[in-house]
Amino acid sequence: MAEKEVIRTDRAPGPFQGAPYNQAIRVGDLVFVAGQLGISLETGELAGASVQEQTEQIMENLGAILDAAGSGLDKLVKTTVFLLDLGDFSGMNEVYARRVGARPPARSTIGISALPSGALVEIEAVAHV
């Protein structure tokens, strides 16, 4: 089995409140990105109050982490989206579709009861390198 490589970048927020996980792990030609919230690197706060603003920031954070791993949003193969309110699906999907392009990855979307920091959406991802 390929060795596990920790991926870290200063271009995206680090682990939530010093929790014991990494932004991403690369194994062979796959990168597994931890769930990302719409946290702005500049402020350390959510990028906005809407699901669209938070999703936009998430995609920026995912892109920076994937770039650090030698990948990119165009190489996503699977994502999982966690939504606080499934009524926000279309708002999230509008931003998501624009950012992942014409060949989107496989995706699951799950409604949940709570997210850290009052976030409306969280996205985790697997990408090819």
C-alpha positions as CSV (number, residue, x, y, z in Angstrom):
1,M,0.0,0.0,0.0
2,A,1.2,3.5,-0.8
3,E,2.4,5.6,2.1
4,K,0.1,8.2,3.7
5,E,1.2,11.8,3.1
6,V,-0.2,14.7,5.1
7,I,-1.3,17.7,3.0
8,R,-1.3,21.1,4.6
9,T,-1.5,24.6,3.2
10,D,-1.6,28.1,4.6
11,R,-4.0,29.0,1.8
12,A,-7.0,27.4,3.6
13,P,-8.1,27.2,7.2
14,G,-6.5,24.5,9.3
15,P,-8.2,21.9,11.5
16,F,-11.2,23.2,13.4
17,Q,-10.1,24.4,16.9
18,G,-6.9,22.3,16.9
19,A,-8.9,19.0,16.4
20,P,-6.8,15.9,15.6
21,Y,-7.2,15.8,11.8
22,N,-5.4,17.2,8.7
23,Q,-6.7,19.3,5.9
24,A,-6.1,16.3,3.6
25,I,-4.3,13.0,3.2
26,R,-2.8,11.8,0.0
27,V,-2.4,8.1,-0.6
28,G,-1.1,7.1,-4.0
29,D,-2.9,9.0,-6.6
30,L,-5.9,9.9,-4.4
31,V,-6.4,12.9,-2.1
32,F,-9.0,12.7,0.7
33,V,-10.0,16.2,1.9
34,A,-11.5,16.7,5.3
35,G,-14.9,18.3,5.5
36,Q,-14.6,22.1,4.8
37,L,-16.7,24.8,6.2
38,G,-17.1,28.2,4.5
39,I,-14.5,29.8,6.8
40,S,-12.7,32.8,5.4
41,L,-8.9,32.5,5.8
42,E,-8.7,36.3,6.3
43,T,-11.3,36.6,9.1
44,G,-11.5,33.1,10.6
45,E,-15.3,33.5,10.4
46,L,-17.9,32.2,8.1
47,A,-17.7,34.0,4.7
48,G,-21.4,35.1,4.9
49,A,-24.8,34.2,6.1
50,S,-26.1,32.6,2.9
51,V,-25.5,29.1,1.7
52,Q,-24.2,30.5,-1.5
53,E,-21.5,32.6,0.2
54,Q,-20.5,29.7,2.4
55,T,-20.4,27.3,-0.5
56,E,-18.3,29.7,-2.6
57,Q,-15.7,29.9,0.3
58,I,-15.7,26.1,0.7
59,M,-14.9,25.7,-3.0
60,E,-12.0,28.2,-2.6
61,N,-10.7,26.3,0.4
62,L,-11.1,22.9,-1.3
63,G,-9.3,24.3,-4.4
64,A,-6.4,25.5,-2.3
65,I,-6.0,22.2,-0.5
66,L,-6.2,20.2,-3.7
67,D,-3.7,22.5,-5.3
68,A,-1.3,21.8,-2.5
69,A,-1.7,18.1,-3.1
70,G,-1.1,18.4,-6.8
71,S,-4.7,18.1,-7.8
72,G,-7.6,20.5,-8.4
73,L,-11.4,20.9,-8.5
74,D,-11.4,19.5,-12.0
75,K,-10.1,16.2,-10.6
76,L,-12.7,15.6,-8.0
77,V,-14.1,12.1,-8.1
78,K,-16.5,12.1,-5.1
79,T,-17.9,14.7,-2.7
80,T,-20.2,14.6,0.2
81,V,-22.3,17.7,1.0
82,F,-23.8,18.1,4.4
83,L,-26.6,20.7,4.6
84,L,-28.2,22.1,7.7
85,D,-31.4,22.6,5.7
86,L,-32.2,20.7,2.6
87,G,-34.2,23.7,1.5
88,D,-30.8,25.3,0.8
89,F,-30.0,22.6,-1.8
90,S,-30.6,24.8,-4.9
91,G,-28.5,27.6,-3.5
92,M,-25.6,25.3,-2.7
93,N,-26.0,23.5,-6.0
94,E,-25.9,26.7,-8.1
95,V,-22.4,27.5,-6.7
96,Y,-21.2,23.9,-6.6
97,A,-22.2,23.3,-10.3
98,R,-20.4,26.4,-11.5
99,R,-17.2,25.5,-9.6
100,V,-16.9,21.8,-10.5
101,G,-17.4,22.3,-14.2
102,A,-18.8,20.2,-17.0
103,R,-17.6,16.8,-15.6
104,P,-18.8,16.9,-12.0
105,P,-17.8,14.2,-9.5
106,A,-20.1,11.6,-7.9
107,R,-21.9,13.2,-5.0
108,S,-24.0,12.5,-1.9
109,T,-26.0,15.3,-0.2
110,I,-27.1,14.7,3.4
111,G,-29.4,16.8,5.6
112,I,-28.1,17.0,9.2
113,S,-29.1,18.7,12.4
114,A,-26.1,20.8,13.2
115,L,-22.6,22.0,12.0
116,P,-19.8,23.7,13.8
117,S,-19.7,27.5,14.0
118,G,-23.3,27.8,12.9
119,A,-22.4,26.8,9.3
120,L,-25.1,26.0,6.8
121,V,-23.0,23.6,4.7
122,E,-19.9,21.4,4.8
123,I,-18.2,19.6,2.0
124,E,-15.7,16.7,2.0
125,A,-14.0,15.4,-1.1
126,V,-11.9,12.8,-2.8
127,A,-9.8,13.8,-5.8
128,H,-7.4,12.2,-8.3
129,V,-3.9,13.5,-8.6
